Amino acid sequence: MKKLVVSAIAALSFAATAASTQAADIPARVEAQPPAPIEVFNPWMIRVRAIGVLPESSARIRAGGVLIPGASAKVSNSVVPEVDITYFFTRNLAVEAICCVTPHRIKATGAIAALGRIGSTLVFPPTVLLQYHFTNFGAFKPYVGVGVNYTHYFNNSAGPLFANLKIRDSWGVAAQIGFDYMIDKHWGINFDVKRIYMQPNARVTLLPALPIRAKVKIDPWIIGAGVTYKF
Protein backbone atom coordinates (compact mmCIF):
# COMPACT_ATOMS: atom_id res chain seq x y z
CA MET A 1 0.00 0.00 0.00
CA LYS A 2 2.79 2.38 0.91
CA LYS A 3 4.50 1.73 -2.42
CA LEU A 4 1.22 2.50 -4.22
CA VAL A 5 0.86 5.87 -2.46
CA VAL A 6 4.45 6.83 -3.23
CA SER A 7 3.98 5.87 -6.88
CA ALA A 8 0.79 7.97 -7.09
CA ILE A 9 2.51 11.01 -5.54
CA ALA A 10 5.42 10.65 -7.98
CA ALA A 11 3.03 10.43 -10.94
CA LEU A 12 1.17 13.55 -9.83
CA SER A 13 4.43 15.48 -9.39
CA PHE A 14 5.56 14.50 -12.89
CA ALA A 15 2.22 15.55 -14.40
CA ALA A 16 2.33 18.92 -12.64
CA THR A 17 5.89 19.56 -13.85
CA ALA A 18 4.97 18.65 -17.42
CA ALA A 19 1.92 20.94 -17.34
CA SER A 20 4.00 23.82 -15.99
CA THR A 21 6.61 23.34 -18.70
CA GLN A 22 3.95 23.23 -21.41
CA ALA A 23 2.32 26.39 -20.06
CA ALA A 24 5.66 28.18 -20.12
CA ASP A 25 6.06 27.28 -23.81
CA ILE A 26 2.73 28.92 -24.76
CA PRO A 27 3.24 32.63 -25.63
CA ALA A 28 1.32 35.12 -23.52
CA ARG A 29 -1.76 36.58 -25.21
CA VAL A 30 -1.16 40.16 -26.43
CA GLU A 31 -4.05 42.53 -25.95
CA ALA A 32 -5.13 44.15 -29.24
CA GLN A 33 -4.29 47.87 -29.33
CA PRO A 34 -6.88 50.31 -30.67
CA PRO A 35 -5.88 51.85 -34.02
CA ALA A 36 -4.23 55.26 -33.88
CA PRO A 37 -6.71 58.06 -34.55
CA ILE A 38 -6.60 59.39 -38.13
CA GLU A 39 -6.19 63.16 -38.38
CA VAL A 40 -8.96 64.59 -40.55
CA PHE A 41 -7.74 66.83 -43.38
CA ASN A 42 -10.01 69.87 -43.66
CA PRO A 43 -9.67 71.33 -47.20
CA TRP A 44 -11.84 74.45 -46.77
CA MET A 45 -11.02 77.65 -44.92
CA ILE A 46 -12.96 80.89 -44.61
CA ARG A 47 -11.72 84.16 -43.14
CA VAL A 48 -13.50 87.36 -42.16
CA ARG A 49 -11.16 90.35 -41.92
CA ALA A 50 -11.17 94.08 -41.42
CA ILE A 51 -8.88 95.55 -44.09
CA GLY A 52 -7.27 98.88 -44.75
CA VAL A 53 -6.87 99.70 -48.46
CA LEU A 54 -3.95 102.12 -48.81
CA PRO A 55 -3.32 103.23 -52.42
CA GLU A 56 0.09 104.44 -53.58
CA SER A 57 -1.53 106.56 -56.25
CA SER A 58 -0.48 108.93 -58.99
CA ALA A 59 -1.63 109.79 -62.52
CA ARG A 60 -0.52 111.04 -65.93
CA ILE A 61 -3.14 113.56 -67.02
CA ARG A 62 -3.85 114.96 -70.48
CA ALA A 63 -6.20 117.84 -71.28
CA GLY A 64 -7.38 118.01 -74.88
CA GLY A 65 -4.74 115.38 -75.74
CA VAL A 66 -1.85 117.39 -74.25
CA LEU A 67 0.10 116.10 -71.23
CA ILE A 68 -0.11 118.52 -68.31
CA PRO A 69 3.34 118.65 -66.60
CA GLY A 70 3.17 118.20 -62.84
CA ALA A 71 -0.53 117.29 -62.83
CA SER A 72 -1.52 114.21 -60.87
CA ALA A 73 -4.25 112.67 -58.72
CA LYS A 74 -4.53 110.98 -55.34
CA VAL A 75 -6.90 108.15 -54.41
CA SER A 76 -8.15 108.06 -50.82
CA ASN A 77 -7.67 105.24 -48.28
CA SER A 78 -10.56 103.03 -47.24
CA VAL A 79 -11.38 100.63 -44.37
CA VAL A 80 -13.95 97.88 -45.04
CA PRO A 81 -14.82 94.27 -44.11
CA GLU A 82 -13.56 91.50 -46.38
CA VAL A 83 -14.41 87.81 -46.84
CA ASP A 84 -12.15 85.22 -48.43
CA ILE A 85 -12.46 81.49 -49.11
CA THR A 86 -9.48 79.13 -49.39
CA TYR A 87 -9.37 75.59 -50.76
CA PHE A 88 -6.39 73.33 -49.95
CA PHE A 89 -5.30 70.89 -52.67
CA THR A 90 -2.72 69.53 -50.20
CA ARG A 91 -1.63 70.60 -46.72
CA ASN A 92 0.76 73.08 -48.37
CA LEU A 93 -0.80 74.15 -51.67
CA ALA A 94 -4.03 76.18 -51.72
CA VAL A 95 -6.00 78.69 -53.75
CA GLU A 96 -7.66 81.74 -52.17
CA ALA A 97 -10.44 83.94 -53.57
CA ILE A 98 -11.10 87.33 -51.95
CA CYS A 99 -13.87 89.82 -52.44
CA CYS A 100 -14.99 93.16 -51.04
CA VAL A 101 -16.23 96.59 -52.17
CA THR A 102 -14.28 99.73 -51.26
CA PRO A 103 -15.27 103.40 -51.68
CA HIS A 104 -12.64 105.92 -52.81
CA ARG A 105 -12.38 109.63 -53.58
CA ILE A 106 -10.12 110.95 -56.33
CA LYS A 107 -8.50 114.32 -55.69
CA ALA A 108 -6.52 116.53 -58.10
CA THR A 109 -2.93 117.17 -56.97
CA GLY A 110 0.21 118.88 -58.21
CA ALA A 111 -0.26 121.44 -60.99
CA ILE A 112 -4.08 120.98 -60.95
CA ALA A 113 -4.59 120.78 -57.17
CA ALA A 114 -6.85 123.89 -57.29
CA LEU A 115 -9.49 121.83 -59.14
CA GLY A 116 -10.21 119.89 -55.93
CA ARG A 117 -12.15 116.63 -56.00
CA ILE A 118 -12.21 114.98 -59.43
CA GLY A 119 -14.77 112.43 -58.34
CA SER A 120 -15.50 109.27 -56.37
CA THR A 121 -15.98 105.58 -57.21
CA LEU A 122 -16.78 102.19 -55.76
CA VAL A 123 -14.19 99.48 -56.41
CA PHE A 124 -15.02 95.77 -56.73
CA PRO A 125 -11.67 93.90 -56.92
CA PRO A 126 -12.13 90.07 -56.97
CA THR A 127 -8.71 88.45 -56.67
CA VAL A 128 -7.52 84.83 -56.90
CA LEU A 129 -4.16 83.79 -55.43
CA LEU A 130 -2.20 80.54 -55.48
CA GLN A 131 -0.66 80.03 -52.02
CA TYR A 132 2.04 77.98 -50.35
CA HIS A 133 1.43 77.29 -46.65
CA PHE A 134 4.33 76.34 -44.36
CA THR A 135 3.32 73.54 -41.94
CA ASN A 136 6.42 72.94 -39.80
CA PHE A 137 5.80 75.67 -37.20
CA GLY A 138 3.01 74.09 -35.15
CA ALA A 139 0.00 76.35 -34.61
CA PHE A 140 1.78 79.22 -36.42
CA LYS A 141 1.12 78.76 -40.14
CA PRO A 142 2.70 81.38 -42.43
CA TYR A 143 1.98 81.53 -46.16
CA VAL A 144 2.85 83.41 -49.35
CA GLY A 145 0.76 83.84 -52.46
CA VAL A 146 0.67 85.29 -55.96
CA GLY A 147 -2.24 85.70 -58.33
CA VAL A 148 -4.37 87.86 -60.57
CA ASN A 149 -6.79 90.71 -59.88
CA TYR A 150 -9.72 92.01 -61.90
CA THR A 151 -11.17 95.34 -60.76
CA HIS A 152 -14.54 96.80 -61.70
CA TYR A 153 -15.19 100.51 -60.98
CA PHE A 154 -18.82 101.54 -60.63
CA ASN A 155 -21.09 104.24 -59.16
CA ASN A 156 -18.68 106.82 -60.55
CA SER A 157 -19.53 110.37 -59.54
CA ALA A 158 -17.78 113.53 -60.81
CA GLY A 159 -16.66 116.37 -58.55
CA PRO A 160 -18.11 119.93 -58.57
CA LEU A 161 -15.97 121.14 -61.49
CA PHE A 162 -16.26 117.96 -63.55
CA ALA A 163 -18.81 115.78 -65.36
CA ASN A 164 -19.08 112.32 -66.90
CA LEU A 165 -16.41 110.47 -64.90
CA LYS A 166 -15.67 107.05 -66.41
CA ILE A 167 -13.05 104.55 -65.20
CA ARG A 168 -12.28 101.46 -67.26
CA ASP A 169 -12.00 98.07 -65.59
CA SER A 170 -8.44 96.83 -65.04
CA TRP A 171 -6.40 93.65 -64.70
CA GLY A 172 -3.28 93.32 -62.57
CA VAL A 173 -0.94 91.10 -60.57
CA ALA A 174 -1.46 90.50 -56.84
CA ALA A 175 0.98 89.24 -54.21
CA GLN A 176 0.53 88.45 -50.51
CA ILE A 177 2.22 87.32 -47.31
CA GLY A 178 0.49 86.42 -44.07
CA PHE A 179 -0.10 83.88 -41.35
CA ASP A 180 -2.80 82.00 -39.48
CA TYR A 181 -2.38 81.14 -35.81
CA MET A 182 -4.66 78.19 -35.10
CA ILE A 183 -6.23 78.08 -31.63
CA ASP A 184 -7.65 74.61 -32.33
CA LYS A 185 -8.24 72.48 -35.43
CA HIS A 186 -11.04 74.80 -36.61
CA TRP A 187 -10.52 78.33 -35.24
CA GLY A 188 -7.64 80.73 -35.59
CA ILE A 189 -6.61 84.35 -36.08
CA ASN A 190 -5.18 85.80 -39.28
CA PHE A 191 -2.92 88.66 -40.35
CA ASP A 192 -2.41 89.36 -44.04
CA VAL A 193 -0.68 91.90 -46.32
CA LYS A 194 -1.38 92.14 -50.06
CA ARG A 195 -0.17 94.37 -52.87
CA ILE A 196 -2.45 94.69 -55.90
CA TYR A 197 -1.36 96.45 -59.07
CA MET A 198 -4.27 98.51 -60.47
CA GLN A 199 -3.65 100.97 -63.31
CA PRO A 200 -6.96 101.86 -64.97
CA ASN A 201 -7.59 104.43 -67.68
CA ALA A 202 -10.04 107.20 -66.78
CA ARG A 203 -11.72 110.10 -68.49
CA VAL A 204 -13.73 113.05 -67.27
CA THR A 205 -14.94 116.40 -68.60
CA LEU A 206 -13.66 119.61 -67.00
CA LEU A 207 -16.61 121.96 -67.18
CA PRO A 208 -17.79 123.39 -69.43
CA ALA A 209 -16.35 121.11 -72.16
CA LEU A 210 -12.64 120.24 -71.82
CA PRO A 211 -11.99 116.46 -72.08
CA ILE A 212 -9.51 115.08 -69.53
CA ARG A 213 -7.90 111.66 -69.87
CA ALA A 214 -5.67 109.97 -67.32
CA LYS A 215 -3.67 106.82 -66.71
CA VAL A 216 -4.20 106.32 -62.99
CA LYS A 217 -1.84 104.22 -60.88
CA ILE A 218 -3.63 103.05 -57.71
CA ASP A 219 -1.45 100.05 -56.63
CA PRO A 220 -2.88 99.66 -53.11
CA TRP A 221 -1.40 97.94 -50.10
CA ILE A 222 -4.13 95.92 -48.38
CA ILE A 223 -3.50 95.21 -44.70
CA GLY A 224 -5.98 92.97 -42.88
CA ALA A 225 -6.59 91.11 -39.63
CA GLY A 226 -9.44 88.82 -38.69
CA VAL A 227 -10.78 85.40 -37.78
CA THR A 228 -10.06 82.06 -39.49
CA TYR A 229 -12.40 79.06 -39.58
CA LYS A 230 -11.21 75.77 -41.14
CA PHE A 231 -13.71 73.07 -42.08
DOGUDREN-175901 format. One line per 3 residues: their letters; for each residue x, z, y of N, C-alpha, C. Coordinates in pm, whole numbers, plus 32768, in hexadecimal, padded with zeros to 4 digits. Atoms other than C-alpha are relative to their C-alpha. Layout:
<nodes>
A = X:Z:Y:X:Z:Y:X:Z:Y  ...
</nodes>
This chain:
<nodes>
MKK = 8054:8000:7F87:8000:8000:8000:8056:8000:807D  7FA7:7FF8:7F8D:8117:805B:80EE:8041:7F7B:801B  7FC0:8083:7FED:81C2:7F0E:80AD:7F9D:7F9C:803B
LVV = 8065:805C:7FCC:807A:7E5A:80FA:7FEC:8012:8096  8010:7FE3:7F6F:8056:7F0A:824B:8075:7FCC:804E  7F88:8030:7FB9:81BD:7EBD:82AB:7FFE:7F69:800A
SAI = 8005:8093:7FFE:818E:7D50:824B:7F9A:7FCE:8066  8067:8029:7F9F:804F:7D3B:831D:8030:800F:808F  7FCB:7FE7:7F78:80FB:7DD6:844D:8066:7F95:8023
AAL = 7F9A:8066:7FE7:821E:7CE2:8429:7FC1:7F79:801C  8045:8080:7FEA:812F:7BBA:8413:7FC1:7FFA:808A  803E:7FFB:7F7A:8075:7C29:854B:8068:7FF3:806D
SFA = 7F94:8007:7F9B:81BB:7C55:860C:8033:7F72:800E  7FD1:808A:7FFE:822C:7AF7:85AA:7F9B:7FA4:8048  8068:8052:7FC1:80DE:7A60:8613:7FFD:8015:8097
ATA = 8001:7FE3:7F70:80E9:7B10:8764:8076:7FBF:8045  7F88:803E:7FC5:824D:7A97:87A4:7FF1:7F6A:800C  8015:8092:7FFE:81F1:7932:8749:7F9D:7FD9:806D
AST = 8063:8020:7F98:80C0:793A:882E:803B:800D:808A  7FC1:7FED:7F7D:8190:79C1:894E:805D:7F8D:8021  7FA3:8070:7FEB:8295:78B2:891E:7FB5:7F81:8022
QAA = 8050:8077:7FE6:818B:77A3:8913:7FC4:8002:808C  8039:7FF3:7F79:80E8:782A:8A4F:8068:7FE5:806B  7F95:8016:7F9E:8236:7824:8B02:8020:7F6D:800E
DIP = 7FE2:808F:7FFB:825E:76B3:8AA8:7F96:7FB0:804A  806B:8048:7FBC:8111:7654:8B4C:8013:800D:8097  7FEB:7FF5:7F6F:8144:75FD:8CBF:7F89:8042:8044
ARV = 806A:7FBC:7FB4:8084:76D0:8DB8:7FA9:7F99:8047  805E:805C:7FBF:7F50:7627:8E4A:8015:8004:8097  7FEC:8009:7F6E:7F8C:75AD:8FB0:7F7A:7FE9:8043
EAQ = 807D:800D:7FB7:7E6B:75DD:909D:8004:7F81:8055  8007:807B:7FAF:7DFF:7494:913F:7FFB:8023:8094  7FFC:7FEA:7F70:7E53:748B:92B3:7F9E:7FA2:8045
PPA = 805A:805A:7FB6:7D50:7405:93A7:8050:7F95:8049  7FB6:806B:7FBB:7DB4:72B6:9441:8016:8023:8093  7FE3:7FE8:7F73:7E59:72C4:9596:7F98:7FBA:8057
PIE = 8064:803F:7FAA:7D61:7281:96AE:8036:7F81:8040  7FD9:8080:7FC4:7D6C:711B:9733:7FDC:8003:8094  8018:8002:7F70:7D95:7102:98AC:7FB0:7F82:8024
VFN = 8057:8070:7FDB:7C80:7029:993B:803C:7FB9:807A  7FCD:804F:7F91:7CFA:6F0E:9A1B:7F8B:7FD4:8057  806C:801F:7FA4:7C17:6EF2:9B4B:802B:7F8A:8058
PWM = 7FCE:8076:7FB8:7C39:6D90:9BDD:7FCD:7FF3:808F  803D:8011:7F7C:7B60:6DBB:9D15:8023:8074:805C  7FE7:7F9A:7F9A:7BB2:6E74:9E55:7FB8:7FD8:8081
IRV = 803F:801A:7F7F:7AF0:6E93:9F99:8036:8067:8064  7FD0:7FA6:7F96:7B6C:6F26:A0E0:7FA5:7FF2:807A  8044:7FFF:7F7E:7ABA:6F88:A220:8063:803B:8063
RAI = 7F9A:7FD6:7F9F:7BA4:6FA0:A34B:7FC9:7FFC:808E  800A:8016:7F6F:7BA3:6FD2:A4C0:807F:7FB5:8027  7F8B:8051:7FDD:7C88:6EC7:A553:8009:7FEF:8097
GVL = 7FE4:8029:7F77:7D29:6E85:A6A0:8038:7F74:7FFE  7FD2:808C:7FF7:7D51:6D12:A6F2:804A:7FF3:8085  7FA9:7FFD:7F8A:7E75:6CEF:A7E4:8042:7F78:8012
PES = 7FC6:8086:7FEF:7EB4:6B86:A853:8082:8002:8050  7F8B:8020:7FAE:8009:6B12:A8CC:7FE5:7F76:803B  803C:807E:7FD3:7F67:6A07:A9A0:8049:7FC1:8076
SAR = 7FD1:8050:7F8F:7FD0:68F5:AA8D:7FB8:7F79:7FF6  8043:8083:8003:7F5D:6794:AAE3:804D:7F9B:8053  7FD1:8070:7FAF:7FCC:663F:AB60:7F83:7FBD:8038
IRA = 807D:8028:7FC0:7EC6:65D2:AC5C:8015:7F81:8053  7FFF:807E:7FB5:7E7F:6478:ACE8:7F7F:7FF3:804F  8075:801A:7FAA:7D94:6428:AE08:7FFF:7F6B:8021
GGV = 8007:8090:7FEA:7D1E:62C0:AE19:806D:7FB5:7FB9  7F97:8041:804D:7E26:626A:AD12:808D:8022:802B  7F7B:7FDD:7FCC:7F47:62FF:ADDB:8021:8090:7FDD
LIP = 7FD5:7F79:8023:800A:642D:AD5A:8015:8052:807E  7FF1:7FA6:7F8E:7FF5:6551:AE4C:8073:805F:7FE3  7F8E:7FA7:801A:814E:65FC:AE59:7FDC:8092:801B
GAS = 8015:7F70:7FED:813D:6774:AE2C:7F74:8030:7FE3  8089:7FD6:801E:7FCB:6775:ADD1:7FF5:8028:7F6E  8010:7FD1:8089:7F68:6839:AC9D:7F7D:804C:7FF3
AKV = 807A:7FB3:8019:7E57:6910:AC03:8021:8074:7FA2  7FED:7F8A:8054:7E3B:6A62:AB5A:7F7D:801E:7FB8  8074:7FDD:8052:7D4E:6ABF:AA3F:8000:8096:7FEA
SNS = 800A:7F6E:8006:7CD1:6C26:AA36:800B:8035:7F72  8000:7FB9:8080:7D01:6D24:A91C:7F71:801E:7FD5  8083:7FDB:8033:7BE0:6D8C:A83F:8010:8063:7F8D
VVP = 8002:7FA1:806F:7B8E:6EAB:A74F:7F79:7FF3:7FBA  807B:8019:804B:7A8D:6E68:A63C:800F:8035:7F71  7FF6:7FE6:8091:7A36:6EC5:A4D3:801F:7F7F:7FB5
EVD = 7FDE:8072:8054:7AB4:6DE2:A3BE:7FE8:8024:7F6E  8013:7FEF:8090:7A5F:6DB4:A24D:8056:7F98:7FB9  7FB9:8062:8051:7B41:6D15:A14A:7FE7:801B:7F6D
ITY = 8010:7FF7:8091:7B22:6CD1:9FD5:807D:7FC6:7FBF  7F88:802A:8047:7C4C:6CB5:9EE9:7FE2:7FF3:7F6C  800B:8011:8090:7C57:6C2C:9D87:808D:7FF9:7FC5
FFT = 7F7E:7FFB:8041:7D81:6C7D:9CA5:8000:7FA7:7F84  7FEA:8050:8078:7DEE:6B6D:9BB1:804F:8050:7F99  7FB1:7FA3:8051:7EF0:6C64:9B29:800D:8080:8052
RNL = 7FED:7F84:7FB4:7F5D:6DC0:9B94:8053:7FE8:807F  7FAB:801D:7F8C:804C:6D1B:9C8C:7FCB:7F92:805A  8027:8077:7FB5:7FB0:6BD1:9CF7:7F6A:8004:801F
AVE = 808C:7FF7:7FD5:7E6D:6BCC:9DC2:7FE6:7F9D:806F  802A:8051:7F8E:7DA8:6B01:9EBD:7F9E:8053:8052  8054:7FB1:7FA5:7D02:6B9F:9FEE:7FB9:7FA3:8061
AIC = 804E:804A:7F9C:7BEC:6B13:A0CA:7FCF:8064:8068  8029:7FA5:7F95:7BAA:6BB5:A21D:7F9F:7FB9:805E  8062:803A:7FA5:7A95:6B84:A316:7FD6:8068:8068
CVT = 8032:7FAC:7F93:7A25:6C10:A464:7FD8:7FA3:8072  801C:804B:7F85:79A9:6B9F:A5BB:8037:8052:8074  7FC3:7FB8:7F90:7A6C:6BFA:A6F5:7FDD:7FBF:8085
PHR = 801B:8037:7F7B:7A09:6BD0:A864:8080:8000:8055  7F8A:8009:7FAA:7B10:6B5F:A960:7FDB:7FC2:8086  8009:803C:7F7B:7B2A:6B12:AAD3:807F:7FB1:801B
IKA = 7F8F:8056:7FE0:7C0C:69FF:AB57:8012:8003:8098  7FE6:7FEC:7F72:7CAE:6A3F:ACA8:8070:7FA3:802F  7F98:8054:7FC6:7D74:694E:AD85:8075:8056:802F
TGA = 7F89:7FB6:7FD6:7EDB:69BF:ADC5:8064:7F9F:803E  7F96:8051:7FC5:8015:6943:AE70:7FD1:7FBA:807E  801C:804D:7F87:7FE6:682D:AF70:7F6B:7FF5:801E
IAA = 8092:800C:7FE9:7E68:6831:AF42:7FBA:8088:7FF2  8039:7F7A:8014:7E35:69AB:AF2E:7F8B:801A:805D  806B:7FE9:7F9F:7D53:699F:B065:7F79:7FCE:7FCD
LGR = 807F:8033:8034:7C4B:68E6:AF97:7FB6:8067:7FAB  8043:7F92:8047:7C03:6A27:AED5:7FDC:7FDE:7F6F  8029:8010:808C:7B41:6A20:AD8F:7FD8:7F6E:7FE5
IGS = 8022:8088:8028:7B3B:68C9:ACEA:7F82:8000:7FAA  8076:7FF8:8055:7A3B:6936:ABEB:800F:8069:7F94  7FFD:7FA3:8071:79F2:69FB:AAAF:7FCF:7FB6:7F84
TLV = 8023:8041:807F:79C2:69A7:A93E:7FF5:8068:7F93  8000:7FB3:807B:7972:6A38:A7EB:8052:7FB3:7F99  7FA2:803E:805E:7A75:69F7:A6DC:7FDC:802B:7F72
FPP = 801B:7FE8:808E:7A22:69D7:A569:8076:7FC7:7FB1  7F83:8030:803A:7B71:69C4:A4AE:8010:801B:7F6A  7FEC:7FE7:808F:7B43:69BF:A32F:808C:7FD8:7FD4
TVL = 7F74:8012:8028:7C99:69DD:A28D:800F:8022:7F6C  7FE4:7FE9:808E:7D10:69C6:A123:8097:800D:7FEF  7F71:7FE6:8011:7E60:6A59:A0BB:8020:8017:7F6D
LQY = 7FCB:7FE3:8085:7F24:6A54:9F76:8061:8075:800E  7FB4:7F84:7FEF:7FBE:6BAE:9F43:8054:8020:7F85  7FB4:7FC1:806C:80CC:6C55:9E76:7FFE:8096:8017
HFT = 8009:7F6F:7FF8:808F:6DC7:9E31:806F:803F:7FAC  7F96:7FB8:8046:81B1:6EAC:9DD2:7FC1:8079:7FBA  8046:7F9A:8050:814C:6F9E:9CBA:805B:806E:7FCC
NFG = 7FA1:7F9D:8036:8282:7074:9C7E:8017:8075:805E  7FF3:7F90:7FA3:8244:7178:9D8F:7F90:8066:7FEF  806A:7F9F:8018:812D:7245:9CF1:7F82:7FE0:8050
AFK = 807B:8010:7FB2:8000:727B:9DD3:8015:7FA9:807C  7FDF:8052:7F8B:80B2:71C6:9EF2:8014:7F70:7FD2  8001:8089:8031:8070:7052:9EC4:800E:7F9C:8074
PYV = 7FEB:8061:7F95:810E:6F6D:9FCA:7FE8:7F71:7FD1  8018:808C:8021:80C6:6DF8:9FD9:8029:7FA7:8075  7FE8:8067:7F9A:811D:6CB9:A095:7FA6:7F8B:7FDF
GVG = 8059:8071:8018:804C:6B82:A0C0:8018:7F8F:8062  7FFA:8075:7FA8:8043:6A24:A151:7F8A:7FA7:7FDE  8076:8052:801B:7F20:6937:A17A:7FDC:7FA6:8072
VNY = 8031:8061:7F9E:7E4B:6857:A252:7F87:803A:8049  806F:7FD2:7FAB:7D59:689C:A36F:7FB5:7F88:8039  8055:805E:7FB8:7C34:67D2:A3F1:7FB2:8051:8067
THY = 8043:7FB4:7F98:7BA3:6844:A53E:7F97:7FAA:8045  8070:8041:7FBB:7A52:67E6:A5D0:7FE3:8050:807F  801B:7FC2:7F7F:7A11:682E:A743:7F72:7FDC:8029
FNN = 808C:801C:7FE1:78A6:6851:A7AA:7FD0:805F:806E  8037:7FB3:7F8F:77C3:68E4:A8B8:805E:7FFA:8078  7FA5:8010:7F8F:78B4:6859:A9BA:7FB3:8009:8083
SAG = 8040:7FEE:7F7D:785F:68BE:AB1D:8069:7FF2:806D  7FA1:8019:7F93:790E:683F:AC59:7FF8:806C:806A  7FF9:7FA0:7F94:797E:6921:AD75:7FBC:7FCE:807F
PLF = 804D:8021:7F85:78ED:691F:AED9:8027:7F7C:8041  7FD3:807B:7FBF:79C3:67FB:AF52:8008:7F88:7FA2  7FF0:8067:8065:79A6:672D:AE14:7F79:7FE0:7FBF
ANL = 8078:8027:804C:78A7:6678:AD3A:802D:7FB7:7F82  7FED:8050:8079:788C:65DE:ABE0:8080:8020:7FB2  7F8B:7FD8:804F:7997:66A6:AB27:7FEB:7FD8:7F6E
KIR = 8003:8027:808D:79E1:660F:A9D1:8088:801D:7FC4  7F83:7FE3:8047:7AE7:6688:A8D7:7FF4:7FC7:7F74  8006:8041:8083:7B34:65BA:A7A2:8030:8061:7F93
DSW = 7FD6:7FB0:8071:7B50:6661:A64F:8092:7FE2:7FDE  7F71:800F:801C:7CB4:6698:A5D3:8021:802E:7F73  7FC5:7FD5:807E:7D80:66BA:A495:8089:803A:801D
GVA = 7F7C:7FC6:7FEC:7EB8:678F:A474:802F:804F:7F87  7FC2:7FB0:806A:7FA2:6857:A396:7FEA:8094:801F  800E:7F6E:7FF1:7F6E:69CC:A35A:8065:8045:7FA6
AQI = 7FA4:7FAF:8050:8062:6AD3:A2DC:7FD9:8093:8010  8026:7F73:7FFB:8035:6C45:A28D:8063:8057:7FB4  7FB9:7F98:8049:80DE:6D85:A21C:7FAB:807E:800B
GFD = 8053:7F88:7FFC:8031:6EC9:A1C2:8012:8055:7F85  7FFC:7FAD:8078:7FF6:6FD9:A0C4:7F79:8044:7FEA  806C:7FA7:8027:7EE8:7094:A008:803E:807F:7FC9
YMI = 7FD9:7F82:8041:7F12:7203:9FB2:7F86:8031:7FB3  8073:7FE4:8054:7E2E:724A:9E8B:7FF3:8096:7FE6  801E:7F73:8016:7D91:73A5:9E80:7FDB:8018:7F6D
DKH = 801D:8002:808F:7D03:735F:9D25:7FF7:7F6F:7FD5  7FFD:8089:8031:7CC8:7229:9C50:7FA0:7FA4:804C  805F:8051:7FB4:7BB0:71B3:9D38:8018:8003:8097
WGI = 7FFE:7FEE:7F6E:7BE4:723C:9E99:808E:800A:8036  7F80:7FF6:7FBD:7D04:7219:9F89:7FF2:7FE8:8095  7FFB:8020:7F71:7D6B:71E8:A0F3:805C:7F88:8012
NFD = 7FB7:807D:7FEB:7DFA:70A8:A184:8034:7FF6:808F  7FC9:8026:7F7E:7EDC:703D:A2A2:8035:7F72:7FF2  7FE6:808F:800F:7F0F:6ECC:A2E8:8024:7FC2:8087
VKR = 7FDA:804D:7F88:7FBC:6DE8:A3E6:8000:7F6C:7FDC  8002:8091:8015:7F76:6C72:A3FE:802C:7FBA:8080  7FE7:805A:7F90:7FEF:6B59:A4DD:7FBB:7F7C:7FDD
IYM = 8048:807D:8016:7F0B:6A2A:A4FD:8022:7FA1:8072  7FD8:8063:7F9D:7F78:68ED:A5AD:7F88:7FA9:8022  8075:8049:7FCE:7E55:6861:A67B:8028:7FB7:807F
QPN = 7FDC:804F:7F8A:7E93:6745:A771:7F97:7F94:8016  806B:8062:7FED:7D48:669F:A7CA:8011:7FB1:8082  800D:804D:7F84:7D09:6590:A8CB:7F7D:8028:8045
ARV = 8076:7FD7:7FB5:7C14:65EA:A9E0:7FEF:7FA5:8079  801B:8048:7F85:7B6C:653F:AB02:7F91:8048:804D  8060:7FBF:7FA9:7AA3:65B9:AC29:7FFD:7FB1:8083
TLL = 800B:8044:7F7F:7A2A:6534:AD78:8011:8067:8070  7FF2:7FAE:7F87:7AAA:65D4:AEB9:7F9F:7FC8:8067  806A:802E:7FA5:7983:65C2:AFA4:803A:7FCF:8085
PAL = 807B:8040:802E:790D:64E1:B033:8013:7F9C:7F8D  7FFB:806A:8064:799D:63D0:AF4F:808D:7FDE:7FD2  7F76:801D:8028:7B10:63F2:AEF8:8013:8027:7F6D
PIR = 7FEE:7FDF:808E:7B51:63D8:AD7E:8086:8046:7FE8  7F89:7FB2:8026:7C49:64D7:ACF4:800D:7FFB:7F69  7FE4:7FFC:808F:7CEA:64B5:AB9E:8077:805D:7FE7
AKV = 7F95:7FA0:801C:7DC9:65B4:AAF5:801D:8005:7F6B  7FD4:7FDB:8087:7E91:65F1:A9BA:801B:8096:8005  7FFA:7F6E:7FF5:7E5C:6765:A988:8046:803A:7F85
KID = 7FBF:7FB8:806D:7F48:6838:A8B6:7FC9:808F:8000  8038:7F78:8009:7E95:6975:A841:805A:8058:7FA9  7FA0:7FC0:805B:7F6F:69E1:A715:7FF4:8099:7FFD
PWI = 8011:7F6F:7FF8:7EE0:6B41:A6EE:8049:804D:7F92  7FDF:7F99:8061:7F74:6C6E:A642:7F7E:8049:7FE0  8078:7FB8:8029:7E63:6D1A:A578:802D:807E:7FB5
IGA = 7FD5:7F81:8037:7EA2:6E8A:A531:7F85:804F:7FD4  8078:7FBF:8034:7DAA:6F40:A451:801E:8077:7FA7  7FFA:7F8C:805A:7D6D:7085:A397:7F74:801B:7FCE
GVT = 8086:7FE7:8035:7C50:70E3:A2B2:8002:803A:7F75  801B:7FC6:8083:7BCA:713E:A15C:8003:7F92:7F96  7FF7:805B:8072:7C12:7093:A00E:7FA7:8032:7F8F
YKF = 8049:7FDE:807A:7B28:708A:9EE2:801E:7F96:7F99  7FDA:805C:806C:7B9F:6FEE:9D99:7F9C:800E:7F8E  8063:7FFA:806B:7AA5:6F90:9C8B:800D:7F88:7FA4
</nodes>
